[in-house]
């Protein structure tokens, strides 16, 4: 046998992508926590790290049907009612 398993049990590519983005998103969030609490990095580097986390959250939101992080923040601030 080739070790690939039964073809009827092949993972859904969309779910596989969703899991991969979720894992990466969580790692980037932890990385941001580490950067901000234990390291003295320039502000522009911190902002790039935060932007990468936000971008992954937006991708995950799109894949799962959840709102993007900036849409959630806009709703919290009342900016979605303009």
Helices and strands as residue ranges (DSSP letters): G 7-9, H 13-38, H 43-64, H 69-77, G 79-81
